[in-house]
Amino acid sequence: MLHVRSIWNGAISFGLVSIPIKVMNATESHAISFRQIHLDDGGRIRYRKVCELEDSEVSSAEIGKAYEDVDGTLIPITDEDLASLPVPTTRTIEIVAFVPAERIDPLQMDTAYYLAANGVPAAKPYILLREALKRSQKVAVAKFALRGRERLGMLRVVDDVIAMHGLLWPDEIRATDEVAPDAAVTVRDKELDLADALMDTLGEVDLADLHDDYRQAVEELVTAKAEGHEAPTAPAGDEDGGKVLDLMAALEKSVRAAKESREDATGTGEDAQVTELPSASGKTRARGSARTAPKEVAGKKSTSTAKKTAAKKTTARKSTSKATTAKRTPEKRTTKSTTGTTDSGTTAKKSTTKTATKTATKKTTAKTTKATAKKTTPRKRTSA
């Protein structure tokens, strides 16, 4: 950290213990900056600091600060004036309390700084405070003055360094009254289940793997124009323009897209499964589930289980039918049909039925003939 420039020197006030420290920015911006140019000739546009009274440009060394009163009067304020303020936080980070980290609203968190021990004598009290923060699993709330105003700060341990996050004052956080939706909307359990499935399908991510796609695209654009190549164009977007016409359909599509993306990245699709869900209109919709399936309503079986049970019952019926047909059909009987001799259950059943019908017909005919013959033959009379 020797190459990092200190922006503030002071001390941490930890009760009666004073820890000399140096404050350095913990973050840096990688955003691409642009310059303003004159469109007619490409000339650089620059801003010059000009004194209104003299109408002449002045250097930075000649520029100070002043407070503008309500009537427009400028009251000069020097750095010495600010340094001599009767406020203990002008050169001290004053710890006022130790609280659990969850007590700090992330909305309050602002710029982050690293605090480094300033000199060898500061090493021991610095390490003492660091280890005390680790063991207590708490963060320190402090007050400090930086860049012309007093601020709140939160001290916590990052690796082996004490870091400080600037905090906004509570009255600097805007209320949410006018931001929340006014419409009375009811979210159904099925929609929540799909949202849960989508969250599980997307899974977790290592933040170190994420990068700035926009900055990369701008760098490629600049490189292409500098080399005289054609600038890359954006792929065709969705024609819907991001409009959600059907929430359930959008959730289902998102689950499938997340599953496909996960399959492309890992080569497996175990993170998401799609089962069927009934919608409000009674139609079935596909529903994504990942790893942990949503709870089922007691007394109801899943669609997949019902299908498997039905398949087993159908197979059992077919087997029983075949066995029954085989028993009823005589072993030595050979049945002729238009398609030839067959061993299938269906053909055997038809052949058996046909044979039985023919036999029944013959018996009926024989009985009819016999009865007719009896009626036709006259009785012989016996003479007295």
Legacy VTK file of the C-alpha trace (Angstrom):
# vtk DataFile Version 3.0
C-alpha trace
ASCII
DATASET POLYDATA
POINTS 384 float
0.000 0.000 0.000
3.033 2.308 -0.155
2.063 3.542 -3.600
-1.397 4.634 -2.402
-1.464 8.324 -1.597
-2.748 9.403 1.791
-5.668 11.850 1.647
-5.966 12.566 5.369
-3.740 12.197 8.422
-5.084 12.040 11.944
-5.800 9.587 14.722
-8.440 7.128 15.894
-9.769 7.991 19.326
-10.516 4.705 21.112
-11.428 5.847 24.616
-8.192 7.239 26.037
-6.177 5.384 23.425
-5.028 7.412 20.418
-3.964 5.573 17.271
-2.160 7.685 14.631
-3.426 6.698 11.199
-3.343 7.634 7.526
-6.511 7.561 5.433
-6.409 6.279 1.842
-9.127 5.649 -0.709
-10.078 1.965 -0.722
-11.703 2.066 -4.153
-10.864 3.375 -7.601
-12.953 4.094 -10.642
-12.263 2.310 -13.923
-14.885 4.241 -15.856
-13.847 5.546 -19.272
-13.873 9.337 -19.397
-14.502 11.422 -22.503
-13.357 14.888 -23.502
-15.571 17.551 -24.984
-14.714 18.636 -28.514
-15.893 21.192 -31.036
-17.984 19.258 -33.585
-17.018 21.547 -36.468
-13.256 21.056 -36.296
-12.661 18.515 -33.497
-10.902 21.065 -31.309
-10.691 20.386 -27.572
-13.120 22.300 -25.353
-11.484 23.504 -22.129
-12.778 25.357 -19.106
-10.775 28.230 -17.740
-11.117 29.704 -14.256
-11.647 33.410 -14.677
-12.004 36.107 -12.047
-15.198 38.073 -12.683
-13.730 41.349 -11.398
-10.514 41.277 -13.403
-11.884 39.209 -16.327
-8.636 37.266 -16.350
-7.666 33.617 -15.887
-6.226 32.663 -12.481
-4.134 29.681 -11.348
-5.141 27.122 -8.711
-2.739 28.631 -6.174
-4.705 31.889 -6.317
-8.082 30.205 -5.659
-9.608 29.957 -2.175
-13.075 29.173 -0.836
-15.933 31.318 0.420
-19.465 30.903 1.732
-22.195 32.666 -0.254
-24.770 34.312 1.971
-28.472 34.542 1.101
-27.986 38.071 -0.282
-25.104 36.961 -2.496
-22.332 38.236 -0.231
-19.200 36.030 -0.334
-17.609 35.361 3.058
-14.006 34.054 2.680
-13.171 30.879 4.673
-9.562 29.717 4.919
-8.127 26.287 5.691
-6.785 27.700 8.944
-10.294 28.766 9.927
-11.578 25.216 9.414
-8.630 23.630 11.210
-9.215 25.791 14.269
-12.878 24.857 14.692
-13.728 23.781 18.284
-14.733 20.293 17.077
-12.715 17.221 18.174
-13.273 15.436 14.854
-11.242 17.873 12.750
-8.215 15.565 12.987
-9.669 12.639 14.886
-11.862 9.707 14.027
-13.837 9.532 17.264
-15.404 6.139 18.007
-18.741 6.653 19.745
-20.185 3.109 19.877
-19.828 -0.539 18.851
-22.903 -2.136 17.257
-23.765 -5.307 15.281
-23.132 -4.891 11.568
-26.791 -5.510 10.709
-27.715 -2.327 12.532
-26.155 -0.301 9.711
-28.534 0.352 6.821
-26.698 -0.253 3.496
-28.423 2.878 2.163
-26.217 4.917 4.488
-22.935 3.466 3.230
-20.829 5.807 1.134
-17.158 6.014 0.143
-14.791 3.398 1.594
-11.337 4.118 3.020
-8.406 2.099 4.350
-6.906 3.174 7.657
-3.176 2.454 8.003
-1.065 2.749 11.144
1.056 5.904 10.881
4.444 4.913 12.277
5.856 2.062 14.364
4.415 3.237 17.734
0.906 3.115 16.238
1.188 -0.575 15.283
0.270 -2.070 18.678
-2.847 0.016 19.438
-3.884 -0.429 15.796
-3.665 -4.232 16.089
-5.423 -4.092 19.467
-8.425 -2.326 17.946
-8.414 -4.672 14.932
-8.438 -7.813 17.067
-11.092 -6.373 19.400
-13.368 -5.757 16.390
-12.770 -9.304 15.144
-13.531 -10.938 18.476
-16.623 -8.872 19.208
-17.987 -9.397 15.668
-19.186 -5.817 15.786
-18.441 -2.626 13.882
-17.429 0.718 15.326
-19.532 3.816 14.681
-17.397 6.947 14.548
-17.536 10.643 13.707
-14.907 12.395 11.608
-14.466 15.553 9.570
-13.302 15.333 5.969
-13.487 17.716 3.039
-15.240 20.478 4.856
-17.896 18.630 6.806
-18.372 16.240 9.690
-19.493 12.777 8.761
-20.420 9.431 10.239
-18.200 6.428 9.704
-18.307 2.672 10.205
-15.066 0.863 11.047
-14.734 -2.836 10.270
-11.940 -5.315 9.574
-11.087 -6.312 5.993
-8.394 -9.015 5.951
-5.807 -7.511 8.343
-6.728 -3.886 7.739
-9.212 -1.583 9.442
-11.513 -0.133 6.809
-13.866 2.797 7.246
-17.066 3.403 5.314
-18.377 6.932 5.240
-22.019 6.955 6.312
-24.753 9.370 5.394
-26.586 10.981 8.262
-30.023 9.443 8.896
-31.775 12.659 7.763
-29.974 12.391 4.416
-31.865 9.197 3.534
-35.087 9.948 1.703
-38.332 8.325 2.830
-39.893 5.591 0.689
-43.490 6.794 1.036
-43.741 8.134 -2.513
-41.781 5.313 -4.136
-43.745 2.155 -3.290
-46.501 1.112 -5.753
-49.940 2.486 -4.897
-51.944 -0.187 -6.722
-53.409 -3.036 -4.709
-51.842 -6.117 -6.300
-52.157 -9.710 -5.119
-49.271 -12.037 -5.876
-50.329 -15.674 -6.180
-48.421 -18.547 -4.619
-47.768 -20.054 -8.055
-46.069 -16.861 -9.173
-43.971 -16.837 -6.009
-43.040 -20.479 -6.628
-41.841 -19.608 -10.130
-39.911 -16.628 -8.784
-38.275 -18.917 -6.200
-37.431 -21.413 -8.933
-35.844 -18.655 -11.008
-33.796 -17.463 -8.029
-32.603 -21.015 -7.335
-31.800 -21.606 -11.010
-29.695 -18.463 -11.242
-27.933 -19.690 -8.101
-24.960 -17.953 -6.530
-22.056 -16.156 -8.154
-18.513 -15.251 -7.286
-18.436 -11.457 -7.503
-14.810 -11.653 -8.651
-16.037 -13.300 -11.883
-18.226 -10.320 -12.814
-16.836 -7.581 -15.040
-17.909 -4.331 -16.682
-19.372 -5.302 -20.077
-20.155 -1.695 -20.944
-16.569 -0.538 -20.418
-15.277 -3.470 -22.471
-17.660 -2.596 -25.312
-16.548 1.057 -25.218
-12.886 0.006 -25.344
-13.592 -2.193 -28.376
-15.442 0.702 -30.013
-12.526 3.087 -29.430
-10.007 0.520 -30.721
-12.052 -0.143 -33.863
-12.432 3.568 -34.694
-8.750 4.241 -33.983
-7.724 1.478 -36.405
-10.223 2.585 -39.027
-12.421 -0.495 -38.707
-16.176 -0.628 -38.674
-17.616 -0.051 -35.233
-19.298 -3.109 -33.684
-23.078 -3.010 -33.601
-25.447 -4.218 -30.927
-27.357 -7.474 -31.579
-31.059 -7.295 -32.341
-32.992 -6.905 -29.122
-36.372 -8.181 -28.026
-39.186 -6.617 -30.041
-41.363 -6.424 -26.955
-39.120 -3.721 -25.545
-39.113 -5.284 -22.099
-42.904 -5.170 -21.695
-44.292 -7.897 -19.452
-47.545 -8.986 -21.050
-47.971 -12.185 -19.017
-46.143 -12.468 -15.697
-46.400 -16.253 -15.538
-45.158 -16.635 -19.113
-42.280 -14.246 -18.439
-41.279 -16.188 -15.318
-41.472 -19.506 -17.159
-39.363 -18.143 -20.004
-36.840 -16.758 -17.530
-36.519 -20.125 -15.761
-35.896 -21.898 -19.065
-33.380 -19.269 -20.194
-31.546 -19.489 -16.868
-31.486 -23.275 -17.119
-30.073 -23.152 -20.661
-27.473 -20.615 -19.577
-26.488 -22.847 -16.649
-26.234 -25.844 -18.982
-23.979 -23.895 -21.345
-21.750 -22.838 -18.457
-21.531 -26.139 -16.555
-22.556 -28.727 -19.122
-25.302 -30.019 -16.828
-28.905 -29.047 -16.335
-29.310 -30.200 -12.752
-29.971 -26.728 -11.396
-33.461 -26.431 -12.843
-36.313 -28.769 -13.669
-39.592 -27.982 -15.346
-42.859 -29.495 -14.141
-46.428 -28.544 -14.935
-48.471 -26.134 -12.904
-52.158 -25.250 -13.357
-52.739 -21.580 -14.027
-55.622 -19.440 -12.767
-57.585 -20.154 -15.941
-57.335 -23.910 -15.412
-54.780 -24.459 -18.187
-51.505 -26.117 -17.380
-48.332 -24.096 -17.469
-44.729 -25.185 -17.202
-43.108 -24.400 -13.915
-39.421 -24.336 -13.066
-38.027 -25.849 -9.906
-34.425 -25.938 -8.912
-32.698 -28.105 -6.348
-35.364 -27.606 -3.682
-38.871 -28.097 -5.043
-41.697 -25.961 -3.605
-43.873 -27.637 -0.999
-46.852 -29.618 -2.301
-50.348 -29.229 -0.945
-51.223 -32.056 1.458
-53.384 -34.792 -0.059
-52.425 -34.047 -3.671
-50.057 -36.139 -5.733
-47.736 -34.661 -8.294
-48.560 -34.964 -11.982
-45.475 -37.056 -12.677
-46.413 -39.592 -9.931
-49.966 -39.865 -11.289
-48.621 -40.492 -14.783
-46.263 -43.218 -13.549
-49.103 -44.908 -11.592
-51.409 -44.779 -14.626
-48.674 -46.284 -16.806
-48.186 -49.161 -14.319
-51.952 -49.853 -14.201
-52.184 -49.896 -18.011
-49.279 -52.346 -18.267
-50.866 -54.603 -15.640
-54.213 -54.606 -17.498
-52.536 -55.541 -20.775
-50.665 -58.405 -19.121
-53.852 -59.708 -17.474
-55.733 -59.502 -20.762
-53.052 -61.473 -22.548
-52.980 -64.139 -19.843
-56.798 -64.516 -19.868
-56.892 -64.835 -23.628
-54.169 -67.437 -23.566
-56.121 -69.512 -21.038
-59.400 -69.372 -22.989
-57.861 -70.306 -26.330
-57.347 -74.071 -26.817
-53.702 -75.024 -27.240
-54.156 -77.269 -30.332
-56.638 -74.996 -32.127
-55.218 -73.154 -35.100
-57.186 -70.086 -36.052
-57.102 -68.741 -39.580
-57.676 -65.067 -40.207
-57.282 -62.701 -43.103
-53.841 -61.719 -41.844
-52.593 -65.246 -41.155
-51.772 -67.056 -37.920
-50.693 -64.739 -35.093
-49.735 -65.037 -31.415
-50.693 -61.519 -30.334
-53.287 -61.111 -27.591
-55.603 -58.996 -29.764
-55.695 -61.364 -32.781
-56.060 -64.437 -30.565
-58.942 -62.811 -28.784
-60.688 -62.006 -32.075
-60.082 -65.522 -33.385
-61.455 -67.094 -30.206
-64.531 -64.911 -30.375
-65.027 -65.777 -34.050
-64.674 -69.520 -33.378
-67.053 -69.329 -30.443
-69.594 -67.500 -32.613
-69.394 -70.119 -35.360
-69.841 -72.955 -32.849
-72.809 -71.212 -31.257
-74.366 -70.714 -34.699
-73.971 -74.414 -35.591
-75.581 -75.497 -32.306
-78.473 -73.101 -32.823
-79.010 -74.340 -36.392
-78.957 -77.974 -35.276
-81.520 -77.329 -32.559
-83.783 -75.450 -34.965
-83.608 -78.240 -37.548
-84.345 -80.864 -34.963
-87.317 -78.934 -33.628
-88.696 -78.420 -37.119
-88.323 -82.096 -37.905
-90.271 -83.018 -34.813
-93.128 -80.721 -35.735
-93.234 -81.888 -39.353
-93.258 -85.650 -38.657
-96.893 -86.822 -38.091
-97.686 -88.977 -35.119
-98.581 -92.574 -35.793
-102.035 -93.525 -34.594
-102.486 -96.801 -32.855
-105.506 -98.766 -33.949
-107.712 -100.142 -31.275
LINES 1 385
384 0 1 2 3 4 5 6 7 8 9 10 11 12 13 14 15 16 17 18 19 20 21 22 23 24 25 26 27 28 29 30 31 32 33 34 35 36 37 38 39 40 41 42 43 44 45 46 47 48 49 50 51 52 53 54 55 56 57 58 59 60 61 62 63 64 65 66 67 68 69 70 71 72 73 74 75 76 77 78 79 80 81 82 83 84 85 86 87 88 89 90 91 92 93 94 95 96 97 98 99 100 101 102 103 104 105 106 107 108 109 110 111 112 113 114 115 116 117 118 119 120 121 122 123 124 125 126 127 128 129 130 131 132 133 134 135 136 137 138 139 140 141 142 143 144 145 146 147 148 149 150 151 152 153 154 155 156 157 158 159 160 161 162 163 164 165 166 167 168 169 170 171 172 173 174 175 176 177 178 179 180 181 182 183 184 185 186 187 188 189 190 191 192 193 194 195 196 197 198 199 200 201 202 203 204 205 206 207 208 209 210 211 212 213 214 215 216 217 218 219 220 221 222 223 224 225 226 227 228 229 230 231 232 233 234 235 236 237 238 239 240 241 242 243 244 245 246 247 248 249 250 251 252 253 254 255 256 257 258 259 260 261 262 263 264 265 266 267 268 269 270 271 272 273 274 275 276 277 278 279 280 281 282 283 284 285 286 287 288 289 290 291 292 293 294 295 296 297 298 299 300 301 302 303 304 305 306 307 308 309 310 311 312 313 314 315 316 317 318 319 320 321 322 323 324 325 326 327 328 329 330 331 332 333 334 335 336 337 338 339 340 341 342 343 344 345 346 347 348 349 350 351 352 353 354 355 356 357 358 359 360 361 362 363 364 365 366 367 368 369 370 371 372 373 374 375 376 377 378 379 380 381 382 383
